[in-house]
Amino acid sequence: MKADYGAAVITEDGGFMIWGAPTSGRTGSINARARTPFRPSLHNSTTGGIPLADVTNFKIKQVVLMFDTSYVVTTEGDVYATGYNGQSQLGDGGTSARPFFRKIAFPTGAGPVRYMQTTQHEAENSTSAAFALMEDGDVYSWGDNGFGHLGHGDNTNRLTPTRMIAFDQNVRMISGGGRCMGALTIDHKIFMWGENNQGQIGNGGTTDVYTPTEISIGGDCAKLKVSGQSASTHCHAIRADGKLYGWGGNAYGQIGDNSTTNRTTPTLISTLGQSTGFEVIDIWGMGGEWGFNYALTDNGNVYSWGHNTVGNLGLGDNVNKLVPTLNNNITWPSQCIGMGKSTSASYLYQRTAIMSHANLADRIARQNGVVLTCGLAGEPLGRPHSGNQNVPAPVGIAPPMQGKLQWLTVSGYHTSSTNSNFCMVLDEEGIMHMWGFGANYSTGRIYNGSDTTPWQPMIL
């Protein structure tokens, strides 16, 4: 897992390690120093601490890192948080930052947490909010609510976890991006709420929506993806029959309907999923305000579209694409991740990292993976190059582990010329490889005696 200027990993023993910049206390380092990987303590109260290495009754199953706020979820369904707290993102009833992980108190009867999701994953602390999907299908939310994105019928911040009464133990998954949220219920219905300036709620209007609102795609939804940053969000839904629908911001063709017009209702993407054997089975949305997407169809074809001025679509050119365009440079991806989110048009550090496999079986098993990168020139591409790269190529991980990779994650947000992207990938032997921007030990190691930037992947 990653945040700006830092990252974290869950270890085989169920513990976790975190590192990087200590801004607002986001690493749980009480002495507020930038750190290489270390194991922080978990606290049940303001004064009492439990060293993580000594915990035997539970393990960590999820780590969620925002720009300056960090969460861990245990296998028992408890949540601990540290860092920025201006709108009570820590859920502790206050608004003061905290440099240590403390347990969040959920209301009596809330039950264990299945997993967490957030808005504003990598930027703008002041509009970030947290969501917990419970094992029983209820959803709790807290933090900033300026756009109604907590889903409680108003725009008042919540200082502690509060149950969303619109749902009654019926939510299967939640997805967030920018300042809006979406949920998919157990009966395959879509609900959206929050900021709606570009029609990203999908209800036909552009007024913010404070309560979860059902959105129709003419059939059951198999997957919902909400992709955005700040005021720009686009959404896609895969229908159970493999057809793809999109709505929201569309300035660069990221919806895929051959236009640059924002769509306020789900719009069929007529060039994908229209025939047997070519159904859409996965989609990845990325790019923040300069949105773009990759999609996979049932026959193994990969398509990409949207913003592309630095070659981040991997199609061999730098031209924005208004419709899904066949990408012959990638096979059976299990992950396609955008790095370099920005709210500044002057610094479009768009890059894409892809976990590619030779066949469907390897994709499903998450084995024998190769990491490919494309987009803006620089160290996050992880390989020797000159200039922007508009064709995906493997990063410089030495054999035999290149081709034996499993999981990939990336980081980076900026509003200036600071190039804050970095990547890390897990191989099949449990070894982490990292490369990219290294200030504040964000790549997890001291490099050449300082915290400067490794261009080639290095073992963590």
Secondary structure, DSSP 4 states (H G I P E B T S, - for coil): -EETTEEEEE-TTS-EEEEE--GGGTT--TT---EEEE--EEESSSS-EEEGGG--S--EEEEEE-SSEEEEEETTS-EEEEE--TT-TT-SSS---EEEEEE--PPTT---EEEEEESSSSS-GGG-EEEEEETTS-EEEEE--TTSTT-SSS---EEEEEE-TT-SS-EEEEEEETTEEEEEETTS-EEEEE--TTSTT-SS--S-EEEEEEE--SS-EEEEEEEEETTEEEEEEEETTS-EEEEE--TTSTT-SSS---EEEEEE-TTSS-STT--EEEEEEE-TTS-EEEEEETTS-EEEEE--TTSTT-SSS---EEEEEE-TT--S-SEEEEE-EES-TT----EEEEEE-SSHHHHHHT-SBEEEEEESSSGGG-S--SS-EEEEEE--PPTTTTT-EEEEEEE-EESSS----EEEEEETTS-EEEEE--GGGTTSS-BTTBB---SS-EE-
